[in-house]
Amino acid sequence: MGKIKNMLIEAMETPIMDACSECQGSGMVEVDVVRPHGFGRDVGVIDGVLEDCSACGGLGEVERLCACGEWVTSVRGDAALVCEECV
């Protein structure tokens, strides 16, 4: 195979990555954790704990999806919003 053909195949298989909308690209989200009252206190407390974002798996990036649910690949450029089948 030729070098150009390999580059085209790689571009068709590589999805465009956008910053995650849940964590704004940081990979971490703050989750409220309820702590029950103890023997020394008569009230519980709600703590904020940082956890990995469940939408992106802690990476901070998600694949850009077309309206049909398929990945938008980098073969059409970084500004593309639709997949190859929807074009």
Long-range contacts (C-beta under 8 A, 24 or more apart in sequence): 8-75, 11-73, 11-74, 11-75, 12-73, 12-75, 12-84, 13-73, 14-73, 14-74, 15-63, 15-64, 15-71, 15-72, 15-73, 15-74, 16-63, 16-64, 16-71, 16-72, 16-73, 16-74, 16-78, 16-80, 17-61, 17-62, 17-63, 17-64, 18-61, 18-62, 18-63, 18-64, 19-60, 19-61, 19-62, 20-53, 20-55, 20-56, 20-59, 20-60, 20-61, 20-62, 21-55, 21-62, 22-53, 22-54, 22-55, 22-56, 23-53, 23-55, 23-56, 23-60, 25-60, 25-61, 26-53, 26-60, 27-52, 27-53, 27-56, 27-58, 27-59, 27-60, 28-52, 28-53, 28-58, 29-53, 29-54
